[in-house]
Amino acid sequence: MINRGLTFLFCVLVALPAVSAQHVSVRSRPSIDTGDQETIREIIEMERQAREASIRRDVDFSQRTLADDYVGITPLGQVTTKQDSVSARKSRQLRYDTIDVKGHQLGEDFSGPYRYTRVWVRKTGHWQAVSYQATVTQ
């Protein structure tokens, strides 16, 4: 079944902490049209906001940007829904001490280098995260 509200799908794969020290820029290239460049800028901005929201434990950001059918897999291998993620932020069971990554979930440390993939979908003109998966890379 095709979701007619789906206008664009964008997937982000990042290795942390290396990405936090790098400057991401988008330059004009003949092979990338203006619409694609704008989409890339928007996703980079959403990722920046997501990192800041994680540090600030911003519950509203999660409520606003996680799709109702969101599914995440945490660095500890737990499967979470939008409600799980919002509740964990509200109760402070999920916290990032720094973005490089030092954090705890349900009292367990998940600090260290890891990679994550977040899938963003534009629905009715707004970006929403529909999936997230993080893997510790020791």
C-alpha positions in Angstrom: 0.0 0.0 0.0 1.4 3.4 -0.9 1.1 6.2 1.7 0.1 9.3 -0.3 1.1 11.5 2.5 4.7 10.5 2.0 6.5 13.1 -0.1 10.2 12.3 0.6 12.2 9.8 2.5 15.7 10.5 3.7 18.0 8.3 5.7 20.9 9.5 7.8 23.9 7.3 8.8 26.3 8.8 11.2 29.4 7.7 13.2 29.8 9.4 16.5 31.8 11.0 18.0 33.6 11.9 14.8 30.6 13.7 13.3 30.3 16.1 16.2 33.8 17.4 15.4 33.2 17.8 11.7 31.5 20.6 9.9 28.9 19.5 7.5 28.4 21.6 4.4 26.4 21.4 1.3 27.9 23.0 -1.8 26.3 23.5 -5.2 27.2 20.7 -7.6 25.8 20.3 -11.1 24.6 16.7 -10.2 22.5 17.9 -7.2 19.5 19.9 -8.1 18.3 22.9 -5.9 15.4 20.9 -4.4 17.8 18.1 -3.3 20.1 20.6 -1.8 17.3 22.2 0.2 16.2 18.7 1.4 19.7 17.9 2.5 19.9 21.2 4.4 16.6 20.5 6.1 17.7 17.1 7.2 21.1 18.4 8.5 19.1 20.9 10.5 16.7 18.3 11.9 19.7 16.2 13.0 21.3 19.3 14.7 18.0 19.9 16.5 17.7 16.2 17.5 21.2 16.3 19.0 20.4 19.5 21.0 17.1 18.0 22.1 18.8 14.9 23.3 21.2 16.9 25.5 18.4 19.2 26.8 16.0 16.2 27.3 13.5 18.1 25.2 10.3 16.0 25.5 8.3 18.4 23.2 10.8 17.8 20.3 10.2 14.0 20.6 6.5 14.4 20.7 6.6 16.7 17.7 9.1 14.9 15.5 8.6 11.2 16.1 6.0 9.6 13.9 3.2 7.8 15.6 4.5 4.5 14.1 8.1 5.3 15.1 10.3 2.3 16.0 13.8 2.7 17.5 16.5 0.3 18.6 18.7 1.7 21.3 22.4 1.2 21.8 21.5 -1.4 24.4 19.4 -3.3 21.8 16.0 -2.4 23.2 13.1 -1.8 20.8 11.2 1.4 21.6 8.1 3.2 20.3 7.3 6.9 20.2 5.5 6.5 23.5 8.4 4.7 25.1 10.8 7.4 23.9 8.7 10.3 25.1 8.1 8.5 28.5 11.8 7.8 28.9 12.6 11.5 28.4 9.8 12.7 30.7 11.0 10.3 33.5 14.6 11.1 32.8 15.3 7.3 32.3 17.0 8.4 29.1 19.8 11.0 29.3 22.8 12.0 27.2 25.5 13.6 29.3 27.4 14.7 26.2 26.9 14.2 22.5 30.3 12.4 22.2 28.5 9.9 23.5 28.1 9.5 27.2 24.7 8.5 28.4 22.5 6.2 30.4 19.2 4.4 29.7 17.3 2.8 32.6 20.4 3.0 34.7 22.7 1.3 32.1 25.7 3.1 30.6 25.8 3.3 26.8 28.8 5.5 26.6 31.4 5.1 23.8 31.6 5.4 20.1 28.6 4.2 18.0 26.9 4.6 14.7 23.3 5.3 14.2 20.8 5.5 11.4 17.7 7.7 11.6 15.1 7.6 8.8 13.3 10.9 8.2 10.0 11.1 6.2 8.3 14.3 5.2 4.6 14.0 5.9 2.2 16.8 5.2 5.1 19.2 4.9 6.8 18.3 8.2 9.8 16.0 8.8 9.2 13.1 11.2 11.6 10.3 12.3 10.1 6.9 11.6 13.0 4.7 12.6 16.2 4.9 14.6 18.9 2.3 15.2 22.1 2.7 17.1 25.1 0.3 17.4 28.0 0.6 19.8 31.3 0.3 17.8 33.9 -0.8 20.4 
